[in-house]
Amino acid sequence: MGTGRTDEFRKDAVRIALTSGLTRRQVADDLGVGLSTLNKWVTAHRSGLGFSTSFMVSVRPPRSDGVMECLLDVHH
């Protein structure tokens, strides 16, 4: 179950993650959120999806040429 973080908290977390020079792990630990949660917030921000949109990112195993594919499944 989520802890009900506000959109303002999420926006601040994303700003810190993208501008502070700290690793995402450090930012997540400092803010008391999971690394995967912070990564979801950053992905939502970069994709322009907003925080009320739920989505799942899945990564396929590398192809024979070493390229990895990511799939984004969005639910508004």
C-alpha positions in Angstrom: 0.0 0.0 0.0 1.3 3.5 -0.8 2.0 6.2 1.7 0.0 8.9 -0.1 2.8 11.2 -1.2 1.5 14.5 -2.6 2.2 15.6 -6.1 4.3 18.4 -4.7 6.5 15.9 -2.9 6.9 13.9 -6.0 7.7 16.9 -8.1 10.3 18.0 -5.6 11.8 14.4 -5.5 12.1 14.4 -9.3 13.7 17.9 -9.3 16.2 16.7 -6.7 16.9 13.5 -8.6 17.5 15.3 -11.8 19.5 18.3 -10.6 21.3 17.5 -7.3 24.2 15.4 -8.7 23.3 12.7 -6.2 22.6 9.1 -7.4 19.0 8.1 -7.6 19.6 5.6 -4.8 20.9 8.4 -2.5 17.9 10.6 -3.3 15.5 7.8 -2.7 17.1 6.8 0.6 17.3 10.5 1.8 13.6 11.0 1.0 12.5 7.6 2.4 11.0 6.2 -0.9 11.9 3.2 -2.8 14.3 3.5 -5.7 11.8 1.9 -8.1 9.2 4.5 -7.0 11.5 7.4 -7.6 12.4 6.0 -11.0 8.7 5.7 -11.9 8.2 9.4 -10.9 11.1 10.5 -13.0 9.8 8.4 -16.0 6.4 10.0 -15.6 7.9 13.4 -15.4 10.0 12.9 -18.5 7.1 11.3 -20.4 4.7 14.1 -19.5 2.3 11.6 -18.1 1.7 13.2 -14.7 1.7 11.4 -11.4 -2.0 10.3 -11.4 -1.3 8.1 -14.4 -0.3 4.5 -13.6 2.0 2.7 -15.9 4.3 -0.3 -16.0 7.7 -0.4 -17.6 9.1 -3.7 -18.6 12.5 -4.4 -20.1 13.0 -7.3 -22.4 16.3 -9.3 -22.4 18.9 -8.0 -24.7 18.6 -8.9 -28.4 21.4 -10.8 -30.1 22.9 -7.4 -31.1 22.9 -6.2 -27.4 20.0 -3.8 -27.7 17.5 -3.8 -24.9 13.9 -2.8 -25.5 11.7 -1.1 -22.9 7.9 -1.3 -23.1 5.7 1.3 -21.5 2.1 0.3 -20.6 0.1 3.4 -19.7 -3.3 3.5 -17.8 -5.0 6.9 -17.5 
